[in-house]
Amino acid sequence: MSEHEQDGQEREFDLRWADDAEHKEPSARARMLAARWKHNPPGPVPFRPEPDHRSRGRRSRSRSRSRSSWISTAVVFGCVAALIVLLGYINFRAP
């Protein structure tokens, strides 16, 4: 058995052993936040509404947004169709 295969088997054993552990340690971030919040717990976070420029006319804006996506789609398909027709015309006129 080569050294590389042996390292792979040892690593697989280590991972299986770690996954099967009954007690798993929290991540470093979780430990840091727990230590910080022990002395200074976080306050309640207020709900953040949408910014003013988006909250006004939300319903009409979503309709115009869906229309604009259809218009964009139609423009793209129209350009592709025009390009296909143009290439066909060029090939038809070529001797």
ZIUR-V234835 format. One record per residue. N is the residue number from 1. OMEGA is omega in whole degrees, 0 to 359 (none if undefined). NEAR is the number of other C-alpha atoms within 12 Angstrom. Layout:
{{N;OMEGA;NEAR} {N;OMEGA;NEAR}}
//
This chain:
{{1;182;8} {2;182;8} {3;180;9} {4;179;10} {5;180;11} {6;177;12} {7;179;13} {8;179;14} {9;178;15} {10;179;14} {11;179;14} {12;178;14} {13;180;14} {14;180;14} {15;178;13} {16;180;12} {17;180;14} {18;180;14} {19;182;13} {20;182;11} {21;179;11} {22;181;8} {23;179;9} {24;181;10} {25;175;12} {26;180;11} {27;180;10} {28;179;10} {29;179;12} {30;178;13} {31;180;13} {32;180;13} {33;179;16} {34;179;16} {35;180;14} {36;184;13} {37;179;14} {38;182;12} {39;183;10} {40;183;10} {41;181;11} {42;177;12} {43;178;7} {44;180;6} {45;180;6} {46;177;6} {47;180;6} {48;178;8} {49;178;10} {50;177;10} {51;184;9} {52;184;10} {53;179;10} {54;185;13} {55;179;14} {56;177;13} {57;184;13} {58;183;15} {59;181;12} {60;179;13} {61;180;15} {62;177;15} {63;180;13} {64;178;15} {65;180;15} {66;176;14} {67;182;14} {68;178;14} {69;177;14} {70;179;14} {71;178;14} {72;179;15} {73;180;14} {74;179;14} {75;180;14} {76;179;14} {77;178;14} {78;178;14} {79;179;14} {80;179;14} {81;179;14} {82;179;14} {83;179;14} {84;179;14} {85;180;14} {86;179;14} {87;177;14} {88;178;13} {89;179;13} {90;179;12} {91;180;11} {92;182;10} {93;183;9} {94;181;8} {95;none;6}}
//
